[in-house]
Amino acid sequence: MKVALIEDNALLRRLMVTRLQAEASITVVGQACSENAALSTIALCAPDVVLVDLGIDGGSGLGVIERLRAARFRGRILVLSAQDRAAYEPRVLSCGADGFYDKASDFDRLVDELGTLANSAWMAE
């Protein structure tokens, strides 16, 4: 499964890439730290899944989600954020995201679910 990671914190991004790439079924094909760089990177690397933080440089994760869905991006978009779930999850889902994960407590669960998704019928489509 090809994954693009949109995260503005360089150290955290490196740690996340290391953890994601430890899974045999996941390949990180693109990384970006801003809204415009995210859209360019996603267009170039055509990921199956985009992991996006809400607070990124030069825009927002919500902007990335809205612009990807407006461009008819068919992959999964998952938000990985430290923002309050109760306050943001309904909004990100209404913008077109497929899920919301808390950076502090859900990252390992997210990686496990990506591994399951990589082996699912969705990937065979």
VEXMISE-492806 format. One record per residue: residue number from 1; x, y, z of N, C-alpha, C, O in turn; chain; residue in three letters. Coordinates in nm, 4 decimals, decimal comma. Atoms other than C-alpha are relative to their C-alpha. Layout:
<atoms>
ATOM marti   n.east  n.north     n.up  ca.east ca.north    ca.up   c.east  c.north     c.up   o.east  o.north     o.up mivex tilo
ATOM   NUM        X        Y        Z        X        Y        Z        X        Y        Z        X        Y        Z     A  Ala
...
</atoms>
This chain:
<atoms>
ATOM marti   n.east  n.north     n.up  ca.east ca.north    ca.up   c.east  c.north     c.up   o.east  o.north     o.up mivex tilo
ATOM     1   0,0840  -0,1167   0,0000   0,0000   0,0000   0,0000   0,0888   0,1235   0,0000   0,1838   0,1337   0,0776     A  Met
ATOM     2  -0,0763  -0,1241   0,0098   0,1326   0,3407  -0,0979  -0,0648   0,1067   0,0883  -0,1848   0,1327   0,0791     A  Lys
ATOM     3   0,0486  -0,0988  -0,0959   0,1016   0,6075   0,1723   0,0747   0,1309  -0,0186   0,1963   0,1316  -0,0373     A  Val
ATOM     4  -0,0604  -0,1337  -0,0051   0,1638   0,9828   0,1639  -0,0254   0,0556   0,1396  -0,1360   0,0447   0,1926     A  Ala
ATOM     5   0,0085  -0,0537  -0,1352   0,2328   1,1514   0,4973   0,0148   0,1516  -0,0037   0,1154   0,2039  -0,0515     A  Leu
ATOM     6  -0,0001  -0,1459  -0,0030   0,1472   1,5185   0,5473   0,0072   0,0426   0,1464  -0,0915   0,0345   0,2195     A  Ile
ATOM     7  -0,0273  -0,0351  -0,1398   0,2996   1,6414   0,8749   0,1044   0,1100   0,0015   0,2079   0,0978  -0,0640     A  Glu
ATOM     8  -0,0924  -0,1134   0,0013   0,4707   1,9727   0,9492   0,1186  -0,0150   0,0948   0,2196   0,0527   0,0756     A  Asp
ATOM     9  -0,1099   0,0196  -0,0938   0,6910   1,8536   1,2377   0,0975  -0,1027  -0,0579   0,0649  -0,2209  -0,0690     A  Asn
ATOM    10  -0,0961   0,0862   0,0701   1,0051   1,7110   1,0728   0,0415  -0,1209   0,0834   0,0507  -0,2316   0,0303     A  Ala
ATOM    11  -0,0411   0,1114  -0,0849   1,1128   1,4975   1,3695  -0,1118  -0,1025   0,0113  -0,0885  -0,2224  -0,0042     A  Leu
ATOM    12   0,1144   0,0911  -0,0102   0,7676   1,3500   1,4173  -0,0239  -0,0709  -0,1330  -0,0547  -0,1900  -0,1354     A  Leu
ATOM    13   0,0182   0,0603   0,1324   0,7394   1,2914   1,0421   0,1005  -0,1133  -0,0216   0,0638  -0,2199  -0,0708     A  Arg
ATOM    14  -0,1017   0,1063   0,0151   1,0677   1,0941   1,0418  -0,0353  -0,1220   0,0842  -0,0244  -0,2354   0,0374     A  Arg
ATOM    15   0,0376   0,1115  -0,0872   0,9524   0,8835   1,3376  -0,1187  -0,0772  -0,0572  -0,1209  -0,2002  -0,0540     A  Leu
ATOM    16   0,1186   0,0644   0,0572   0,6177   0,8139   1,1716   0,0365  -0,0807  -0,1244  -0,0125  -0,1922  -0,1429     A  Met
ATOM    17  -0,0424   0,0719   0,1204   0,7815   0,7168   0,8427   0,0712  -0,1287   0,0393   0,0463  -0,2339  -0,0195     A  Val
ATOM    18  -0,0722   0,1192  -0,0457   1,0132   0,4767   1,0265  -0,0976  -0,1073   0,0463  -0,0826  -0,2243   0,0112     A  Thr
ATOM    19   0,0983   0,0971  -0,0507   0,7173   0,3114   1,2020  -0,0865  -0,0564  -0,1129  -0,1132  -0,1765  -0,1164     A  Arg
ATOM    20   0,0814   0,0468   0,1123   0,5063   0,2932   0,8862   0,0778  -0,0970  -0,0880   0,0254  -0,2010  -0,1280     A  Leu
ATOM    21  -0,0806   0,0827   0,0906   0,7890   0,1474   0,6777   0,0421  -0,1320   0,0642   0,0888  -0,2224  -0,0051     A  Gln
ATOM    22  -0,0289   0,1270  -0,0667   0,8436  -0,1236   0,9410  -0,1030  -0,1064  -0,0372  -0,0795  -0,2256  -0,0177     A  Ala
ATOM    23   0,1042   0,0924   0,0451   0,5236  -0,2793   0,8055   0,0281  -0,0401  -0,1445   0,0432   0,0463  -0,2308     A  Glu
ATOM    24  -0,0348   0,0490   0,1342   0,5936  -0,4962   0,5005  -0,0979   0,0461  -0,1069  -0,0593   0,0631  -0,2226     A  Ala
ATOM    25   0,1020  -0,0337   0,0994   0,2687  -0,3960   0,3307  -0,0137   0,1504  -0,0249  -0,0961   0,1921  -0,1063     A  Ser
ATOM    26   0,0114  -0,1457   0,0115   0,3240  -0,0177   0,3639   0,1280   0,0593  -0,0565   0,2378   0,0288  -0,0100     A  Ile
ATOM    27  -0,1117  -0,0759   0,0554   0,5485   0,2024   0,1516  -0,0373   0,1472   0,0024  -0,1384   0,1874  -0,0552     A  Thr
ATOM    28   0,0232  -0,1442  -0,0010   0,5700   0,5740   0,2218   0,0579   0,0555  -0,1296   0,1794   0,0558  -0,1492     A  Val
ATOM    29  -0,0417  -0,0458   0,1332   0,5823   0,7220  -0,1286   0,0124   0,1510  -0,0100   0,0654   0,2024  -0,1084     A  Val
ATOM    30  -0,0091  -0,1453   0,0037   0,5553   1,0902  -0,0412  -0,0160   0,0598   0,1374  -0,0844   0,0050   0,2238     A  Gly
ATOM    31   0,0085  -0,0739  -0,1252   0,5961   1,3391   0,2403  -0,0088   0,1479  -0,0322   0,0492   0,1948  -0,1301     A  Gln
ATOM    32   0,0096  -0,1448   0,0177   0,5049   1,7049   0,2736  -0,0316   0,0638   0,1343  -0,0781  -0,0021   0,2273     A  Ala
ATOM    33   0,0242  -0,0717  -0,1253   0,4758   1,9722   0,5412  -0,0944   0,1186  -0,0167  -0,1257   0,1864   0,0812     A  Cys
ATOM    34   0,0907  -0,1125   0,0233   0,2447   2,2296   0,3788  -0,1131  -0,0431  -0,0931  -0,1065  -0,1482  -0,1567     A  Ser
ATOM    35   0,1164   0,0341   0,0822  -0,0880   2,2351   0,1969   0,0362  -0,0116  -0,1479   0,0023  -0,1113  -0,2117     A  Glu
ATOM    36  -0,0343   0,0051   0,1427   0,0500   2,3178  -0,1484   0,0969  -0,1128  -0,0315   0,0818  -0,1812  -0,1328     A  Asn
ATOM    37  -0,0945   0,1101   0,0214   0,3416   2,0746  -0,1145  -0,0722  -0,1339   0,0082  -0,0392  -0,2271  -0,0651     A  Ala
ATOM    38   0,0773   0,1237  -0,0126   0,0937   1,8070  -0,0048  -0,0717  -0,0322  -0,1300  -0,0662  -0,1454  -0,1781     A  Ala
ATOM    39   0,0760   0,0231   0,1230  -0,1205   1,8499  -0,3139   0,0917  -0,0367  -0,1157   0,0581  -0,1242  -0,1955     A  Leu
ATOM    40  -0,0964   0,0331   0,1058   0,1820   1,8451  -0,5457   0,0547  -0,1404   0,0184   0,0634  -0,2178  -0,0769     A  Ser
ATOM    41  -0,0558   0,1318  -0,0302   0,3294   1,5405  -0,3735  -0,1004  -0,1100  -0,0302  -0,0653  -0,2114  -0,0905     A  Thr
ATOM    42   0,1043   0,1004   0,0221   0,0013   1,3490  -0,3847  -0,0256  -0,0191  -0,1493  -0,0457  -0,1316  -0,1949     A  Ile
ATOM    43   0,0194   0,0104   0,1454  -0,0432   1,4276  -0,7545   0,1132  -0,0789  -0,0650   0,0902  -0,1537  -0,1600     A  Ala
ATOM    44  -0,1157   0,0687   0,0586   0,3070   1,2962  -0,8277   0,0102  -0,1466   0,0406   0,0468  -0,2312  -0,0410     A  Leu
ATOM    45  -0,0261   0,1363  -0,0484   0,3112   0,9827  -0,6132  -0,1229  -0,0901   0,0022  -0,1096  -0,2102   0,0255     A  Cys
ATOM    46   0,1241   0,0781   0,0083  -0,0539   0,8684  -0,6427  -0,0138  -0,1040   0,1119  -0,0177  -0,2240   0,0848     A  Ala
ATOM    47   0,0120   0,0954  -0,1105  -0,0871   0,7146  -0,2954  -0,1392  -0,0628   0,0081  -0,2371  -0,0094  -0,0440     A  Pro
ATOM    48   0,1280   0,0641  -0,0305  -0,3595   0,4736  -0,1904  -0,0650   0,0668   0,1206  -0,1874   0,0761   0,1303     A  Asp
ATOM    49   0,0454  -0,0600  -0,1250  -0,3848   0,6468   0,1471   0,0809   0,1262   0,0268   0,2024   0,1288   0,0074     A  Val
ATOM    50  -0,0657  -0,1229  -0,0444  -0,3073   1,0003   0,2632  -0,0245   0,0131   0,1496  -0,1388   0,0112   0,1953     A  Val
ATOM    51   0,0087  -0,0308  -0,1421  -0,2316   1,0577   0,6309   0,0310   0,1476   0,0143   0,1388   0,1923  -0,0249     A  Leu
ATOM    52  -0,0181  -0,1454  -0,0052  -0,2744   1,4264   0,7055  -0,0263   0,0543   0,1400  -0,1250   0,0195   0,2049     A  Val
ATOM    53   0,0173  -0,0734  -0,1246  -0,2272   1,6402   1,0144  -0,0883   0,1209  -0,0285  -0,0890   0,1714  -0,1408     A  Asp
ATOM    54   0,0852  -0,1171   0,0213  -0,4740   1,9247   1,0630   0,0799   0,1295  -0,0003   0,0505   0,2204  -0,0779     A  Leu
ATOM    55  -0,0795  -0,1219  -0,0099  -0,2137   2,1851   1,1588   0,1278  -0,0110  -0,0797   0,2284  -0,0610  -0,0295     A  Gly
ATOM    56  -0,1190   0,0061   0,0848   0,0305   2,2145   0,8697   0,0343   0,1401  -0,0490  -0,0481   0,2314  -0,0426     A  Ile
ATOM    57  -0,0466  -0,1296   0,0484   0,2333   2,4997   0,7237  -0,0782   0,0434  -0,1237  -0,1208  -0,0397  -0,2039     A  Asp
ATOM    58   0,0570  -0,0561   0,1219   0,0801   2,7285   0,4638  -0,1392  -0,0484  -0,0339  -0,1710  -0,0682  -0,1512     A  Gly
ATOM    59   0,1357   0,0466   0,0244  -0,2774   2,6143   0,5051  -0,0458  -0,0899   0,1128  -0,0100  -0,0690   0,2287     A  Gly
ATOM    60   0,0499   0,0915  -0,1033  -0,4524   2,3329   0,6870  -0,0256  -0,1377  -0,0596  -0,0392  -0,1543  -0,1808     A  Ser
ATOM    61   0,0363   0,1336   0,0434  -0,5202   1,9642   0,6733  -0,1405  -0,0041  -0,0573  -0,1678  -0,0803  -0,1500     A  Gly
ATOM    62   0,1360  -0,0071   0,0548  -0,8862   2,0492   0,6161   0,0030   0,0486  -0,1442  -0,0725  -0,0004  -0,2282     A  Leu
ATOM    63  -0,0142  -0,0487   0,1373  -0,7824   2,2423   0,3060   0,0479  -0,1092  -0,0931   0,0011  -0,1201  -0,2065     A  Gly
ATOM    64  -0,0495   0,1123   0,0807  -0,5904   1,9388   0,1803  -0,1145  -0,0959  -0,0298  -0,1329  -0,1379  -0,1440     A  Val
ATOM    65   0,1113   0,0942   0,0175  -0,8926   1,7145   0,2357  -0,1008   0,0537  -0,1014  -0,1395  -0,0163  -0,1950     A  Ile
ATOM    66   0,0999  -0,0590   0,0899  -1,1347   1,9507   0,0639   0,0501   0,0064  -0,1437  -0,0242  -0,0246  -0,2367     A  Glu
ATOM    67  -0,0540  -0,0120   0,1356  -0,9058   2,0089  -0,2339   0,0193  -0,1365  -0,0654  -0,0019  -0,1508  -0,1858     A  Arg
ATOM    68  -0,0128   0,1346   0,0564  -0,8337   1,6373  -0,2777  -0,1357  -0,0544  -0,0430  -0,1482  -0,1111  -0,1516     A  Leu
ATOM    69   0,1330   0,0510   0,0353  -1,2026   1,5485  -0,2729  -0,0585   0,0775  -0,1175  -0,1271   0,0191  -0,2014     A  Arg
ATOM    70   0,0474  -0,0791   0,1145  -1,2827   1,8353  -0,5124   0,0660  -0,0473  -0,1294   0,0064  -0,0397  -0,2368     A  Ala
ATOM    71  -0,0727   0,0519   0,1163  -1,0199   1,6872  -0,7466  -0,0318  -0,1478  -0,0248   0,0289  -0,2115  -0,1108     A  Ala
ATOM    72   0,0461   0,1390   0,0133  -1,1929   1,3472  -0,7086   0,1076  -0,1034   0,0340   0,1152  -0,2088  -0,0290     A  Arg
ATOM    73  -0,0966   0,0978  -0,0509  -0,9061   1,1768  -0,5241  -0,0781  -0,1191   0,0528  -0,1688  -0,1030   0,1344     A  Phe
ATOM    74   0,0770   0,1199  -0,0329  -1,0262   0,8181  -0,4847   0,0575  -0,0803   0,1156  -0,0056  -0,1751   0,1622     A  Arg
ATOM    75  -0,0615   0,0731  -0,1105  -0,7895   0,7009  -0,2122  -0,0614   0,0358   0,1343  -0,1512   0,1194   0,1441     A  Gly
ATOM    76   0,0442  -0,0277  -0,1362  -0,8445   0,6990   0,1601   0,0753   0,1213   0,0535   0,1939   0,1392   0,0259     A  Arg
ATOM    77  -0,0606  -0,1139  -0,0679  -0,7779   1,0162   0,3574  -0,0263  -0,0178   0,1489  -0,1410  -0,0201   0,1936     A  Ile
ATOM    78   0,0103   0,0196  -0,1439  -0,7068   0,9665   0,7255   0,0691   0,1152   0,0709   0,1825   0,1499   0,0381     A  Leu
ATOM    79  -0,0556  -0,1104  -0,0775  -0,6497   1,2508   0,9702   0,0701  -0,0578   0,1222   0,0146  -0,1407   0,1943     A  Val
ATOM    80  -0,0794   0,0388  -0,1159  -0,3781   1,1991   1,2298   0,0382   0,1297   0,0695   0,1249   0,2027   0,0215     A  Leu
ATOM    81  -0,0146  -0,1327  -0,0593  -0,3894   1,4906   1,4717   0,0010  -0,0049   0,1521  -0,0478  -0,1001   0,2131     A  Ser
ATOM    82   0,0036  -0,0171  -0,1452  -0,3359   1,6065   1,8284  -0,1186   0,0865   0,0420  -0,1391   0,1103   0,1610     A  Ala
ATOM    83   0,1178  -0,0821  -0,0297  -0,6494   1,8217   1,8039  -0,1072  -0,0847   0,0691  -0,1095  -0,2072   0,0563     A  Gln
ATOM    84   0,1065   0,0662  -0,0741  -0,9502   1,7374   2,0193  -0,0945  -0,0753  -0,0942  -0,1557  -0,0162  -0,1832     A  Asp
ATOM    85   0,0832   0,0850   0,0860  -1,1384   1,4474   1,8603  -0,1451   0,0476  -0,0037  -0,2038   0,0588  -0,1114     A  Arg
ATOM    86   0,1416  -0,0390  -0,0051  -1,4829   1,5620   1,9778  -0,0257   0,1276  -0,0791  -0,1313   0,1430  -0,1404     A  Ala
ATOM    87   0,0177  -0,1270   0,0703  -1,4310   1,9066   1,8298   0,0253  -0,0112  -0,1496  -0,0389   0,0586  -0,2282     A  Ala
ATOM    88  -0,0424   0,0020   0,1399  -1,2707   1,8068   1,4993  -0,0480  -0,1190  -0,0827  -0,0629  -0,1062  -0,2042     A  Tyr
ATOM    89   0,0364   0,1180   0,0790  -1,3795   1,4558   1,3992  -0,1228   0,0223  -0,0880  -0,1178  -0,0120  -0,2061     A  Glu
ATOM    90   0,1154  -0,0218   0,0893  -1,7273   1,5555   1,2727   0,0344   0,0897  -0,1192  -0,0124   0,0664  -0,2307     A  Pro
ATOM    91  -0,0351  -0,0926   0,1087  -1,5771   1,8387   1,0687   0,0870  -0,0672  -0,1054   0,0634  -0,0494  -0,2249     A  Arg
ATOM    92  -0,0869   0,0625   0,1000  -1,3020   1,6313   0,9059  -0,0766  -0,1043  -0,0806  -0,0521  -0,1207  -0,2002     A  Val
ATOM    93   0,0797   0,0986   0,0732  -1,5503   1,3583   0,8165  -0,0926   0,0687  -0,0999  -0,1127   0,0186  -0,2105     A  Leu
ATOM    94   0,0876  -0,0718   0,0933  -1,7869   1,6131   0,6617   0,0776   0,0609  -0,1165   0,0202   0,0869  -0,2222     A  Ser
ATOM    95  -0,0848  -0,0520   0,1090  -1,4945   1,7488   0,4546   0,0438  -0,1108  -0,0957   0,0954  -0,0826  -0,2039     A  Cys
ATOM    96  -0,0343   0,1096   0,0890  -1,4367   1,4026   0,3094   0,1051  -0,0959   0,0511   0,1447  -0,1875  -0,0209     A  Gly
ATOM    97  -0,0962   0,0949  -0,0566  -1,1889   1,2306   0,5402  -0,0710  -0,1316   0,0311  -0,1922  -0,1354   0,0528     A  Ala
ATOM    98   0,0549   0,1328  -0,0272  -1,2369   0,8595   0,6002   0,0186  -0,0440   0,1446  -0,0364  -0,1461   0,1860     A  Asp
ATOM    99  -0,0216   0,0362  -0,1394  -1,1195   0,8559   0,9613   0,0825   0,1038   0,0722   0,1498   0,1857   0,0097     A  Gly
ATOM   100  -0,0724  -0,0934  -0,0860  -0,9701   1,0492   1,2529   0,0737  -0,0812   0,1052   0,0135  -0,1643   0,1732     A  Phe
ATOM   101  -0,0827   0,0710  -0,0969  -0,6842   0,9207   1,4686   0,0774   0,1006   0,0839   0,1273   0,2005   0,0320     A  Tyr
ATOM   102  -0,0758  -0,0844  -0,0909  -0,5212   1,0791   1,7733   0,1480  -0,0381  -0,0080   0,1836  -0,1551   0,0061     A  Asp
ATOM   103  -0,1443   0,0262   0,0112  -0,1434   1,1145   1,7313   0,0557  -0,0681   0,1241   0,1378  -0,1593   0,1143     A  Lys
ATOM   104  -0,0574   0,0491  -0,1249  -0,0751   1,0418   2,0965  -0,0423  -0,1422   0,0345   0,0359  -0,2176   0,0923     A  Ala
ATOM   105   0,0496   0,1297  -0,0471  -0,2885   0,7327   2,1436  -0,0410  -0,0984  -0,1089  -0,0581  -0,2168  -0,0798     A  Ser
ATOM   106   0,0552   0,0877   0,1038  -0,4008   0,5908   1,8079   0,0983  -0,0418  -0,1092   0,0596  -0,1156  -0,1998     A  Asp
ATOM   107  -0,0886   0,0233   0,1140  -0,0878   0,5704   1,5901   0,0248  -0,1488  -0,0255   0,0181  -0,1933  -0,1401     A  Phe
ATOM   108  -0,0234   0,1434   0,0202  -0,0112   0,2016   1,6486  -0,1252  -0,0694  -0,0535  -0,1158  -0,1576  -0,1389     A  Asp
ATOM   109   0,1259   0,0569   0,0514  -0,3788   0,1149   1,5934  -0,0176   0,0352  -0,1472  -0,0609  -0,0481  -0,2268     A  Arg
ATOM   110   0,0090  -0,0421   0,1396  -0,3717   0,3162   1,2707   0,0899  -0,0852  -0,0885   0,0475  -0,1302  -0,1950     A  Leu
ATOM   111  -0,0929   0,0809   0,0797  -0,0657   0,1276   1,1455  -0,0539  -0,1418  -0,0162  -0,0469  -0,1986  -0,1251     A  Val
ATOM   112   0,0599   0,1339   0,0085  -0,2331  -0,2053   1,2279  -0,1166  -0,0020  -0,0984  -0,1293  -0,0949  -0,1782     A  Asp
ATOM   113   0,1150  -0,0059   0,0906  -0,5494  -0,0996   1,0444   0,0435   0,0207  -0,1449  -0,0204  -0,0308  -0,2366     A  Glu
ATOM   114  -0,0524  -0,0151   0,1363  -0,3457   0,0108   0,7422   0,0500  -0,1339  -0,0531   0,0299  -0,1659  -0,1703     A  Leu
ATOM   115  -0,0447   0,1326   0,0408  -0,1864  -0,3333   0,7338  -0,1163  -0,0885  -0,0400  -0,1079  -0,1611  -0,1390     A  Gly
ATOM   116   0,1207   0,0760   0,0332  -0,5316  -0,4925   0,7365  -0,0609   0,0503  -0,1301  -0,1012  -0,0289  -0,2152     A  Thr
ATOM   117   0,0553  -0,0599   0,1216  -0,6544  -0,2507   0,4699   0,0813  -0,0394  -0,1231   0,0254  -0,0623  -0,2303     A  Leu
ATOM   118  -0,0870   0,0353   0,1130  -0,3549  -0,3331   0,2497  -0,0314  -0,1387  -0,0538  -0,0097  -0,1662  -0,1718     A  Ala
ATOM   119   0,0311   0,1368   0,0410  -0,4679  -0,6949   0,2401  -0,1481  -0,0214  -0,0287  -0,1925  -0,1350  -0,0454     A  Asn
ATOM   120   0,1447   0,0117   0,0169  -0,8370  -0,6196   0,1887  -0,0418   0,0045  -0,1462   0,0389   0,0301  -0,2356     A  Ser
ATOM   121   0,0564  -0,0051   0,1353  -1,0620  -0,6352  -0,1139   0,0056   0,1415  -0,0560   0,0126   0,1592  -0,1776     A  Ala
ATOM   122  -0,0073  -0,1388   0,0471  -1,0521  -0,2526  -0,1292   0,1262   0,0226  -0,0819   0,1221   0,0937  -0,1823     A  Trp
ATOM   123  -0,1258  -0,0184   0,0724  -0,6890  -0,2701  -0,2431  -0,0014  -0,0735  -0,1334   0,0736  -0,0378  -0,2243     A  Met
ATOM   124   0,0058   0,0769   0,1243  -0,7791  -0,5212  -0,5134  -0,0812   0,0702  -0,1077  -0,0755   0,0321  -0,2246     A  Ala
ATOM   125   0,0856  -0,0704   0,0969  -1,0223  -0,2773  -0,6792   0,0818   0,0805  -0,0975   0,0260   0,1459  -0,1856     A  Glu
</atoms>
